[in-house]
């Protein structure tokens, strides 16, 4: 999600180290302290309240008996552009790898947040970027034909829908350590125009662009930390999803081009002969290939004849999938070169209004550069395509596809693409709980964006260096600011930009450039990513992993920067030269 960055600070570069003002003071003073803060608390022992265990090791990596459940989806869906409606059938295959019996299951029904009876609807201010921004429509899921089965046959159950959650109560619990159930249901919903700036549809001069996300019922996560994670979806807190394979087919008007998460399995069925030739050529080209040019958008011959077409996709080991559909798309592509020698495909789908070289006409170039940088620097990109879609969503990320604001230009166009694809690493690869700990993806991503932007095209969009002294006075120690660890839905919306994006980004920059040094930080950070790739780390796992990888006790830093919002204002008060018989021997 990019919009908060543009409202706060675009850079995470830090001029110097700003520690904690109280560190240089004594714990006892002759006057009453202004706050309850005790300076020695920063260096107190027992930062970790629990020892490592067989599930999560003391060194910050998954333990010998770490487990997580798995969910695979098979979905058929159709888009009705006249009704702005998505309909479909989802088959969910859920495997219980936990050591626990599961007498009931929880699913996520995110579209229900737009219903007037939902908690999210009732608490969302009218001018918030969340919710449907005042649109009146028949919101929420319509579910039918729900069934549950095992290999042995149908399973008796009852179900309950509560806000954005659905509980399935099984007549017989799922057994521990590998039991599997299959849940099947039909679903439909009306797509909001503005869906919490994460999904929606945009009217352009050549047709509607549908950006479809949170579109099918998904399993909630059952983990070793909380059991079932059932926080409702209100709009501010993002997502926490299980990993698995997602196979889906999208039926749309034949005039549309559909792009989605994962590999397009049937390009020969949905492109014209010329477009298929260009599509295949793009897989071998480092330069942008125009699959469908601006001049061809209004040409009926640029799409196969007929009424409808079905586009088939598959993405492996992913936590979600999204797609976009429109007859207005210009479509560009080029290959992405990965460190292992594997290839992926950079794609940009955008309307003619966004096609200039000052905008998404450079979209493929931006996607390719971003993915190649992060793959080389941190961990290889895992998906067969990387699709940018220009639409009315300011910036939103999903596995293998991102939605970016269609009016962005120059540095903003680069910035939103780079930020949203940076989310591939956090939380698409490192699958943290965004709804509870939004800083573990937004802040980490903001940090790596700074390095990527500095490198891109010899610093074409190199971020400016902020005045951390001014920023520190405004934000750190300010009681009006929430702590980083506050859940996004419990945080003032005005504080989200700083607490989820900027401050954790600055913190990682401090660790890298001032406290640990680039070598130790980069090694530890890569080890964290590698250890938790396609798994579910907690903040404690991150803290432990960085300390072990870098060989440094950083409890003082975690306490002041992340756990608390202690004021940061450390500096040299005075420097005096020490002379010995006229010879300079040092400074005090």
Secondary structure, DSSP 8 states (H G I E B T S, - for coil): --HHHHHS-S----SS---BGGGGS-S--SS--SSS--GGGGG-S---SS---SSB-TTSSB-TT----EEEEEEEEEEETTTTEEEEEEEEEEEE-SSS-EEEEEEE-GGGGGSTTSHHHHHS-TT-SSTTTT--S--S-EEEEEEEEETTEE--EEEEEETTEEEEEEEEEE-TTTEEEEEEEEEEEE--SEETTTEEEEEETTEEEEEE-S-S-EE--EETTTEE------SSS------EEEEEEEEEETT-EEEESSEES-HHHHS-HHHHHHHHHHTT-SS-EEEE-GGGTT-GGGS-SSSEEEEEEEEEEES---EEEESS-EEEEEEEE-TTS-EEEEEEEE-GGG-STTTGGGHHHHHHHHHHHHHHHTS---SSEEEEEEESSSEEEETTEEEEETT--HHHHHHHHHHHHHTTTBTTTB---TTT-THHHHHHHHHHHHHHHHHGGGTTT------HHHHHHHHTT-TTS--TTS-GGGS-GGGHIIIIIIHHHHHHHHIIIIIS-HHHHHHHHHHHHHHHTTB---HHHHHHHHHHHHT---HHHIIIIIIS---B--------EEEETTEEEEE-
